Amino acid sequence: MQNSTLVVIIVIMAGTVVLIALGVAVFVMLAYNGMVRLRNRYRNAFAQIDVQLKRRYDLIPNLVETAKGYMKHERETLEAVIAARNQASAAVKTASQSPGDPTAMAGLMGAESALTGALGRLFAVVEAYPDLKANDNMKALMEELTTTENKISFSRQAFNDAVTLYNNSVETFPNTMFAGVFGFSLAKLFEIENAAEREAPKVSF
C-alpha cells in the first residue's frame, strides 16, 4: 500500500514538473515569437524609409544639373552636395542590411545630417539666382523633393515607433532574462539630433 502511494506521489510530482516545464517552454516560445514579430515590424518600417531616401538621392543629381547651368561660379557648393549625397547613399545601403544596428544607424544619421547641411547651403545660394528660381524644371524638382522629405519624416516616425515597441519588449521582464540568449539586442532609433536639421531644406519660389 505504501509503495503504491509512493508511486502515485512520484507520478504526480513528475507530472507537475513536466507541466511546469511545458508551461515555461510555451511562455518562452510565445515571447520569442512576439519579439520576432516586433523586430520584423521595425525592419519593414525601415524598408519604407529606404525607398524614400533612395528617391531623394535620385532627385539630387537632377537638381544639381539644373542648377549647374545657372551657378557656374558655385562649383564647390554643387560638388559638396553630390559628395554628401554619395556618402548618404552608401550609408543607407549599409543600414538597410541591418536596420536598427547602432553603428549602421549612427553612420546613416551622420551622413543624412551632412547632406541636409549641404542642401541647405545650396538653397541659400539659389536665392541669389532669380532666373534659376523661375526655372520650371527647378520648381518641379523642388516640389518633388519637398514631398519626398515629408514622406521621409513620416516613415522615420513610423520606424521609431516600431523600434520603441520592440525595445520595450526586449527590456521588460521576463523577456529581458532570455532576449540576449536568442540574439535580440536593442535597436537604434533614426533620430535627428540637431533641431535645425529637423526641418526639410526649403527654398521659396
Buried (B, 14 or more C-beta within 10 A) or exposed (E): EEEEEEEEEEEEEEEEEEEEEEEEEEEBEEBBEEBEEBBEBBBEBBEBBBBBBBBBBEBBEBBBEBBEEBBEEBEEBBEBBBEBBBBBBEBBEBBBEBBBBEEBBBBBBBBBBBBBBBBBBBBEBBEEBEEBBEBEEBBEBBEBBBBBBEBBBEBBEBBBBBBBBBBEBBEEEEBEEEBEEEEBEEBBBBEBEEEEBEEBBEBEE
